Amino acid sequence: MTISGQYENLIRALAVRNIPDSEKIYLNTYFNRELASYDPSYIAPKSQAIVLRLAEFDPAYPDCIWTIDGVARPSQSCADEVPISVPVDQAQFRAHANVSVQAVGGASYEATIDSHDSLVLVLGDSYAAGEGNPDLPANLSGVNAHLKRYASPTDWWHPFPVGSMNNDVLKPQNSADWWSNECHRSLFSPQVLAAMRMAAADPHRSVTLVSFACSGAAVLDGFLTPQKSPPGKPRLDALHQRGLAQESSQLAQAVSTLCLSPTAGSLPYTPADFPTWHRIYSTSQGRADLPSTTCGKWIRKPDVILITLGGNDVGFAGMGAWALLPVSGPWDEVLAQFARTFLFGNGLGFVCPSVPFTYTDASGAKLQDTRCKPGGPGGDVDARHLIEFELPALLKLAAQGLSASGLSEQATVIQVAYPSAFNDAARKPCGTLTPGSAFGKPEDLEEEWRSLDVLIAHVVRPKIESMKTEALRSEVIPALNNQIAASAAAAHWLVAKAPTEYEQHGFCAGSSDLKSEFGFPQVKLGWFWAAKAWDGSYPEPRLWDPYSAGRARWLRNANDSVLTQMVSDKDGVVLPESLSGMFHPTARGDAAIADRIYAALSSVAPASSPTLDNSPQSGPVSVAAAASAKSSP
């Protein structure tokens, strides 16, 4: 069974808002959001919960006496389960006990408990954090659009506090919520789902999962160094939560959590190997050397390390800005600055696929994108250069940092490839116009981005253009994944390949009902320009189902992101953070990636079984670790 089938109930459970915090799954992950740390008793459990049961017994002898490591328990019904707590060996994190059961007046059985707790560590960027799928989606029934004056998304969403009309649009308590609000770290992450499946697959093994993945992270901005601008940074103070990603690298956080005596050091670093990223790193960090953290005495080490890394290193957000914004015109520099401000915070900026970039216009003429030339907004760096020349050195540096930390000494390391995002349901590049289909006329191409209208102040209307998406899907993503595969092989890591199903589930796959599928809520105008009601030709916000399993597209567009993870500040003004889910998988898309991670994991780490000392009468004894108590991160 796939992840999506197994975790449908999880998806529904996480989306419930009106339950006490104490019962919310994502707030019971052993991660203290105020301190940004994991409970030490979770990291190194002293005992393991085990459930014993007698699968079959003779009704003529209904009472049983269980003996655990030589200590007999009072007689009880043979039909009852027996919960016990078994000490965990702190060297190997295994729970071991000898068990026997005697049916009073009848047969006896024996078994040996040998339950292993596996530690799974998750590191990397937004595709490892679960960006696009908050544990608790925004409560859009709380959107306040009363008496707003414009019939556009500005009626209820505006990221700039320009006057009282923008206040109280969404009360802070109605904002989306994450396991880590700083990093948009979610239980919908493919790595988390794969770890859950790992725990569920074997009743005799538990899984302890810790994640430091953070949306927006890159090798030199989060993985090996503190992260300059995690997506949730602007509102952490209002939530009274600590921002650990801004203080420590992911590797340093992992070592500090799993080590009794962390030691600071440095990593060999050659700036000439990555001139673009060295400029960003030395500017944002104010230093030229590369810090490293090692361990003198470990609490425990990971058994599995799951990493997604590389997308931000080649400017994926900057390429998204390139794909969304017009090819040329008087607003080039303004739009490029908009992209730098709202779509990413790592300092890489606007990124073209290549410099120069040539395209064919509607008349068939060959033209050059004026932004993709030396001196243009995206002319300083391009994805081709980053992928071919800087990414190999960056991924090698990441592997060296992980090795130097000692975290990977006994672990299976799996790096996860990126899915192809830029397709429609017919496997054609997004933006392909086909009369009679979902995208049959030019104005249809704007529906994906209606929520972006407010950010660029109606200067232009973003739209999908197939010549851009074709460049990204045929040139950028394959080259990125090829470098990931080569770097992983050199580091002796495994690779979880991207699901091929994405080729027909890209971010513009959908039905012909574009307003229902892609439209952004709008309001009708009443007298004196006062909003009277939602425009019935568009869906109301409260009707949006962020975790629908039936939606054709597996990636979030701009509208999806805002409708799913809208967040506001203390005054109820909606923040640009609401847009960061663009180009990221839906919950269904994350589940498909989780299946590939689990397949890679299963190829080297098959499910274990308990060791049974079976006498001729020992068959009916069933031993199960209470995996659910340790499966949550």
C-alpha positions in Angstrom: 0.0 0.0 0.0 1.3 3.5 -0.8 1.8 6.3 1.7 -1.2 8.2 0.4 -3.4 5.2 1.1 -2.0 4.6 4.6 -2.0 8.3 5.7 -5.4 9.5 4.4 -6.6 9.5 8.0 -3.5 11.4 9.2 -4.2 14.1 6.6 -7.7 14.5 7.8 -6.7 14.5 11.5 -4.1 17.2 11.0 -6.6 19.5 9.3 -8.9 19.7 12.3 -8.7 23.1 14.0 -11.2 23.1 16.8 -9.6 20.5 19.1 -7.5 21.3 22.1 -3.8 21.9 21.5 -3.0 18.9 23.7 -4.6 16.7 21.2 -3.1 18.1 18.0 -0.8 15.6 16.5 1.8 18.1 15.3 2.1 19.6 18.8 2.9 16.2 20.2 6.1 15.6 18.3 8.5 15.9 21.3 9.7 19.2 19.7 9.4 22.2 22.0 8.6 25.1 19.7 9.4 27.7 22.3 12.9 26.3 22.9 13.4 24.9 19.4 14.7 21.6 20.8 13.7 18.0 21.2 12.8 16.3 24.5 16.0 14.4 25.6 13.9 11.5 26.8 12.6 11.2 23.2 16.1 11.2 21.7 17.4 8.6 24.1 14.5 6.5 25.4 15.2 4.6 28.6 12.5 2.1 28.0 10.3 0.7 25.2 6.6 0.1 25.4 5.8 -3.5 24.3 2.5 -5.2 23.9 2.2 -8.9 24.4 -0.8 -11.0 23.4 -1.6 -14.7 23.1 -2.9 -15.1 19.6 -4.7 -18.4 20.4 -5.5 -20.4 23.5 -7.6 -23.2 24.7 -10.9 -21.9 26.1 -10.9 -24.7 28.6 -8.0 -22.9 30.3 -9.0 -19.2 30.2 -6.5 -17.8 32.7 -2.8 -17.1 32.1 0.3 -16.2 34.1 2.9 -14.1 32.3 6.5 -14.1 33.4 8.8 -11.3 32.2 12.6 -11.8 32.8 11.8 -14.3 35.6 9.2 -12.1 37.4 5.7 -13.5 37.4 2.6 -11.3 37.1 -0.8 -11.9 38.6 -3.1 -14.3 36.8 -5.3 -12.6 34.1 -7.5 -13.6 31.2 -5.6 -15.2 28.4 -7.5 -13.0 26.0 -6.2 -9.7 27.4 -3.2 -7.9 26.0 -0.2 -7.3 28.3 1.5 -3.9 28.1 5.0 -3.9 29.5 7.9 -1.5 29.7 11.2 -3.0 28.7 14.6 -1.2 29.5 16.5 0.0 26.4 20.1 -0.7 26.0 21.7 2.7 25.6 24.5 1.4 23.5 22.5 -0.2 20.8 19.0 1.1 21.6 17.5 -2.3 21.7 14.9 -3.6 24.1 15.5 -7.2 25.2 13.5 -9.4 27.5 12.6 -13.1 28.0 8.9 -13.8 28.1 6.9 -16.9 29.0 3.2 -17.5 29.5 1.5 -20.3 31.3 -2.1 -21.1 30.8 -3.3 -22.2 34.3 -3.8 -26.0 33.9 -2.8 -25.9 30.3 0.1 -25.3 27.8 3.0 -22.8 28.2 4.9 -20.7 25.6 8.1 -18.8 25.5 9.5 -15.9 23.4 12.5 -13.5 23.4 11.8 -9.8 22.8 14.3 -8.1 20.7 12.9 -4.7 19.6 15.1 -2.1 17.9 14.6 1.6 17.9 15.9 3.3 14.6 17.0 6.9 14.6 16.1 8.8 11.4 17.5 12.2 10.8 16.0 14.6 8.2 18.0 17.5 6.8 17.7 19.8 3.8 15.4 22.3 2.2 11.7 23.0 1.6 11.2 19.6 -0.1 12.4 18.0 3.1 10.5 20.3 5.4 7.1 19.8 3.8 6.6 23.4 2.6 3.2 23.9 1.0 1.4 21.7 3.5 1.1 23.2 7.0 0.1 20.8 9.7 -2.9 23.1 10.3 -4.1 25.0 7.3 -5.3 28.6 7.5 -8.8 29.1 8.7 -10.3 30.9 5.8 -13.7 31.1 7.3 -12.2 33.9 9.5 -11.2 36.1 6.5 -12.7 39.6 7.0 -13.7 41.2 3.7 -16.4 43.4 5.1 -16.6 46.9 3.4 -13.4 46.5 1.4 -13.4 48.7 -1.7 -11.8 46.8 -4.6 -13.0 43.7 -6.4 -9.7 41.9 -6.5 -7.6 39.9 -4.0 -6.7 43.1 -2.2 -10.1 42.9 -0.7 -8.8 40.4 1.8 -5.1 40.0 1.2 -2.5 42.6 1.1 1.1 42.2 2.5 1.7 45.9 2.9 0.2 47.7 6.0 -1.0 50.8 4.1 -3.9 52.0 6.1 -6.5 50.6 8.4 -8.4 48.9 5.5 -5.7 46.2 5.4 -5.8 45.5 9.2 -7.7 42.6 10.7 -8.0 40.7 7.4 -7.0 37.5 9.1 -6.7 37.3 12.9 -3.3 35.7 13.9 -5.0 32.7 15.5 -6.5 31.8 12.1 -3.1 31.7 10.5 -1.6 28.4 9.2 0.4 26.6 11.8 3.5 24.3 11.5 5.4 21.9 13.7 8.2 24.5 13.2 6.8 27.9 12.2 10.2 29.2 11.6 11.1 26.6 8.9 7.6 25.5 7.7 8.5 22.0 8.9 5.4 19.8 8.6 4.3 16.2 9.3 3.4 16.1 5.6 7.0 16.1 4.7 7.9 13.1 2.4 10.7 12.1 4.7 8.4 12.1 7.8 5.8 10.0 5.9 8.5 7.5 4.9 9.7 7.2 8.5 6.1 6.6 9.6 5.8 3.9 7.1 9.1 2.4 8.2 7.7 2.2 11.7 4.3 0.9 10.7 5.8 -1.8 8.4 7.4 -3.7 11.3 5.6 -4.1 14.7 8.9 -5.1 16.3 10.7 -1.9 15.5 10.1 1.7 16.6 11.4 4.8 14.9 12.7 8.0 16.5 12.6 10.8 13.9 14.3 14.2 14.3 14.3 16.8 11.6 16.1 20.1 11.1 15.0 20.6 7.5 14.1 24.2 6.7 12.4 25.8 3.8 14.7 28.0 1.8 17.9 26.2 3.0 21.0 25.8 0.7 24.4 24.2 1.4 25.9 27.6 2.4 22.7 29.0 3.8 21.3 26.7 6.4 22.9 23.3 5.9 26.5 24.1 6.8 25.8 27.6 8.2 23.0 29.4 10.0 20.1 30.3 7.6 19.8 34.0 6.7 16.1 34.2 6.3 13.9 31.2 7.1 10.3 31.8 5.8 8.7 32.2 9.3 11.3 34.5 10.7 9.2 37.7 10.6 6.5 36.3 12.9 8.5 34.3 15.4 8.7 37.1 17.9 4.9 37.5 17.9 4.5 33.8 18.6 7.2 33.9 21.3 9.1 31.1 19.6 12.8 30.7 19.2 14.4 30.8 15.8 17.1 28.1 15.9 17.8 28.0 12.2 19.0 31.6 12.3 21.4 30.7 15.0 22.9 27.3 14.0 23.4 25.3 10.9 21.3 22.1 10.4 24.4 20.0 11.0 25.3 21.9 14.2 21.7 21.5 15.5 21.8 17.8 14.8 25.1 17.3 16.5 24.1 19.4 19.5 20.9 17.3 19.9 22.6 13.9 19.6 25.9 14.7 21.3 27.0 15.2 24.9 30.1 17.2 24.1 29.9 19.1 20.7 33.2 20.6 19.5 33.6 23.5 17.1 36.0 23.3 14.2 36.3 24.3 10.6 35.9 22.7 7.2 38.3 23.0 4.3 36.9 25.6 2.0 38.0 26.8 -1.4 36.0 30.0 -2.4 37.1 29.7 -6.1 35.0 26.5 -6.4 31.8 28.5 -6.0 32.3 32.2 -6.6 28.6 33.1 -6.6 27.8 31.3 -3.3 31.0 32.4 -1.7 30.0 36.0 -2.4 26.6 35.4 -0.8 28.0 33.4 2.1 30.8 35.8 3.0 28.4 38.8 2.8 25.6 37.3 4.8 27.7 35.5 7.4 30.5 38.1 7.6 33.2 35.4 7.5 35.4 33.6 5.0 36.0 30.3 6.8 33.5 27.5 7.1 32.5 26.3 10.6 32.1 22.7 11.5 30.7 20.9 14.5 31.9 17.5 15.7 31.3 15.3 18.7 33.4 14.1 21.5 30.8 11.8 23.1 27.6 10.8 21.3 24.3 10.2 23.0 23.4 8.2 19.8 24.0 8.3 16.1 21.5 8.2 13.2 20.7 4.9 11.5 19.2 6.7 8.5 19.8 10.2 7.2 17.3 11.6 4.6 18.5 14.7 2.7 16.9 16.9 0.0 19.4 19.6 -1.1 20.4 21.4 -4.3 17.3 23.2 -5.5 18.0 26.5 -3.7 21.7 26.2 -4.6 20.8 26.6 -8.2 18.3 29.4 -7.7 15.0 27.6 -8.0 13.1 30.5 -6.4 14.8 33.0 -8.7 14.0 30.8 -11.7 10.4 30.8 -10.5 10.4 34.6 -10.6 11.9 34.4 -14.1 9.1 32.0 -15.2 6.3 34.2 -13.7 7.3 37.6 -14.8 7.2 39.1 -18.3 10.0 38.6 -20.8 10.8 42.2 -21.2 9.5 45.7 -20.7 9.8 48.9 -18.7 9.2 47.1 -15.4 12.1 44.6 -15.6 14.1 46.0 -12.7 11.0 46.7 -10.5 9.8 43.1 -11.0 13.2 41.7 -10.4 13.4 43.6 -7.1 9.9 42.3 -6.3 11.2 38.7 -6.8 14.2 39.3 -4.6 12.0 40.7 -1.8 9.1 38.3 -1.8 10.1 35.0 -3.3 13.3 34.2 -1.6 15.7 35.4 1.1 19.0 33.8 0.4 20.5 36.7 -1.6 20.9 34.7 -4.9 18.4 36.9 -6.7 16.7 36.6 -10.0 18.0 33.6 -12.0 17.7 32.8 -15.7 18.1 29.3 -17.1 21.0 30.5 -19.2 22.7 33.7 -20.3 21.7 34.7 -22.9 18.3 33.0 -23.1 16.7 32.8 -26.6 13.1 32.1 -27.1 10.5 32.1 -30.0 7.7 34.6 -29.8 4.1 34.1 -31.0 5.1 35.0 -34.6 7.9 32.5 -34.6 10.7 35.1 -34.4 13.8 34.2 -32.4 14.3 36.7 -29.6 16.5 37.1 -26.5 15.2 37.7 -23.0 16.5 41.1 -22.2 16.9 40.1 -18.5 19.2 37.2 -19.3 22.3 38.9 -20.5 25.3 40.4 -18.7 24.2 43.3 -16.7 20.5 42.3 -16.7 18.6 41.5 -13.5 19.4 37.8 -14.0 22.6 38.3 -15.9 25.1 37.9 -13.1 24.4 34.2 -12.7 22.4 31.6 -14.5 21.1 28.1 -13.6 23.3 26.4 -16.2 26.5 27.9 -14.6 25.3 27.0 -11.1 24.4 23.5 -12.0 27.5 22.7 -14.1 30.2 24.5 -12.1 29.1 25.4 -8.6 26.6 22.7 -7.5 29.1 19.7 -7.7 31.5 21.6 -5.4 28.6 22.6 -3.1 27.2 19.0 -2.8 30.8 17.7 -2.3 31.2 20.3 0.5 27.9 19.2 2.0 29.0 15.5 2.0 32.4 16.5 3.6 30.5 18.5 6.3 28.2 15.6 7.1 31.1 13.2 7.2 33.2 15.5 9.4 30.3 15.8 11.8 30.4 12.1 12.5 26.6 11.9 12.0 26.9 9.6 9.0 29.4 7.1 10.4 26.8 4.3 10.8 24.0 5.6 8.7 22.4 4.9 5.4 22.3 8.3 3.6 19.5 8.8 1.0 19.4 12.0 -1.1 16.0 12.8 -2.7 15.7 14.0 -6.2 13.3 16.7 -7.3 10.1 16.0 -9.3 9.3 17.5 -12.7 7.0 20.4 -11.8 6.2 22.1 -15.1 3.7 19.7 -16.9 0.0 19.6 -17.5 -2.2 16.5 -17.4 -1.3 15.8 -21.0 2.5 15.7 -20.1 2.9 18.9 -22.1 4.8 22.0 -20.8 2.7 24.2 -18.7 1.2 27.1 -20.7 0.4 25.0 -23.8 -2.8 26.3 -25.2 -5.2 23.6 -26.5 -8.6 24.8 -27.6 -11.3 23.0 -25.6 -9.0 21.9 -22.9 -8.3 23.4 -19.4 -6.0 26.0 -21.0 -7.8 27.0 -24.2 -7.3 30.7 -24.4 -4.6 33.2 -23.4 -6.5 34.6 -20.4 -6.6 31.1 -18.9 -2.9 31.3 -18.4 -3.4 33.9 -15.7 -5.6 31.8 -13.4 -2.6 30.1 -11.7 -1.3 33.4 -10.4 -4.4 35.5 -9.6 -3.3 35.9 -6.0 0.0 37.4 -7.2 -1.9 40.3 -8.7 -1.8 42.2 -5.4 2.0 41.8 -5.0 2.8 43.5 -8.2 0.2 46.2 -7.8 -1.7 45.4 -11.0 1.3 46.5 -13.2 1.3 43.2 -15.0 -0.7 40.0 -14.8 1.6 36.9 -14.4 0.8 34.0 -16.7 2.2 30.6 -17.6 4.3 30.6 -20.8 5.2 27.3 -22.4 8.6 28.5 -23.7 9.7 29.2 -20.1 8.3 26.0 -18.5 9.8 23.9 -21.3 13.2 25.4 -20.5 12.8 24.5 -16.9 11.5 21.0 -17.3 13.9 19.9 -20.1 17.1 21.8 -19.2 17.1 22.6 -15.5 15.4 19.8 -13.5 17.1 16.9 -15.4 20.5 18.5 -15.1 19.9 19.2 -11.4 18.9 15.6 -10.7 21.9 14.3 -12.7 24.3 16.3 -10.6 22.5 15.0 -7.4 22.9 11.4 -8.6 26.6 11.9 -9.5 27.4 13.6 -6.2 25.5 11.0 -4.2 27.4 8.2 -5.9 30.7 9.9 -5.1 29.7 10.2 -1.5 28.4 6.6 -1.4 24.9 7.9 -0.7 21.7 6.4 -2.2 19.2 8.4 -4.3 15.5 8.3 -4.1 14.3 9.1 -7.6 11.5 11.5 -8.3 8.1 9.9 -9.0 7.4 9.8 -12.8 3.7 10.4 -12.1 4.6 14.1 -11.7 4.9 14.2 -15.5 1.1 14.3 -15.7 0.4 15.9 -12.3 2.4 19.2 -12.7 1.2 22.5 -11.2 -1.1 23.2 -14.2 -2.8 19.8 -14.4 -6.5 20.3 -13.8 -10.1 20.2 -15.0 -11.7 22.5 -17.5 -13.4 24.4 -14.7 -10.6 26.9 -14.2 -12.4 29.1 -11.7 -13.1 26.2 -9.5 -9.7 24.6 -10.0 -7.5 27.6 -10.2 -9.5 30.7 -9.4 -8.8 33.1 -6.6 -11.8 34.3 -4.4 -13.2 37.7 -5.3 -16.1 39.8 -4.1 -19.0 41.5 -5.8 -19.4 45.3 -5.5 -22.3 46.9 -3.9 -23.3 50.6 -3.5 -20.5 53.0 -2.8 -18.0 50.3 -3.8 -18.7 48.3 -0.7 -18.3 44.6 -1.0 -21.6 42.8 -0.5 -20.8 39.1 -1.1 -18.4 36.7 -2.7 -18.6 36.5 -6.4 -20.5 33.3 -7.0 -18.5 32.4 -10.1 -15.5 31.9 -7.9 -15.2 29.5 -5.0 -15.5 31.0 -1.5 -12.4 30.6 0.7 -14.2 28.3 3.2 -14.8 25.8 0.4 -11.1 25.3 -0.3 -9.9 21.8 0.6 -6.1 22.1 0.8 -5.6 18.3 1.2 -7.9 17.0 -1.4 -6.6 13.6 -2.7 -8.5 13.9 -5.9 -6.9 17.2 -7.3 -5.0 16.5 -10.5 -2.1 18.8 -9.8 0.5 17.7 -7.2 2.2 21.1 -6.9 1.0 24.3 -5.4 0.5 27.4 -7.5 0.3 30.9 -6.1 -3.4 30.6 -5.4 -3.1 27.3 -3.7 -0.3 28.6 -1.4 -2.2 31.6 -0.2 -5.4 29.6 0.3 -3.6 26.9 2.2 -1.0 28.7 4.3 -2.1 32.2 4.7 -0.5 33.8 7.8 -0.9 37.3 9.3 1.0 39.5 11.7 -0.3 40.7 15.1 -2.5 43.3 13.3 -4.2 40.8 11.0 -2.2 42.0 7.9 -1.4 39.0 5.7 2.3 38.4 5.2 4.2 37.4 2.0 5.1 34.2 3.8 1.8 33.0 2.6 3.3 32.7 -0.9 6.2 30.5 0.0 4.3 27.3 -0.8 4.4 28.0 -4.6 6.2 25.3 -6.7 6.0 22.8 -3.8 4.1 19.5 -3.6 0.6 19.1 -2.3 0.1 16.5 0.4 -0.7 13.9 -2.3 2.5 14.9 -4.1 4.5 14.6 -0.9 3.0 11.1 -0.4 4.2 10.0 -3.8 7.8 11.2 -3.0 7.6 9.4 0.3 6.9 6.1 -1.5 10.1 6.6 -3.5 12.1 7.3 -0.3 10.6 4.2 1.4 11.5 2.1 -1.7 15.1 3.3 -1.6 15.2 2.7 2.2 13.7 -0.8 1.9 16.3 -1.8 -0.7 19.1 -1.6 2.0 17.2 -1.8 5.3 14.5 -4.5 5.1 12.1 -4.7 8.0 13.5 -6.6 11.0 11.8 -9.4 12.9 11.9 -10.3 16.6 14.1 -13.2 17.7 11.8 -16.0 19.0 13.1 -18.9 21.1 10.4 -21.2 20.0 9.8 -24.3 22.0 7.4 -26.8 20.3 4.5 -24.9 21.9 5.7 -21.3 21.4 4.0 -20.4 18.2 1.0 -18.4 19.4 3.1 -15.7 21.3 2.9 -12.3 19.6 5.3 -9.5 20.5 4.9 -6.0 19.3 6.8 -2.8 20.0 4.4 0.1 20.5 5.7 1.8 17.4 3.1 4.5 17.4 4.5 5.9 20.6 7.8 6.6 18.9 6.9 7.2 15.3 6.2 10.9 15.6 9.1 13.3 15.2 
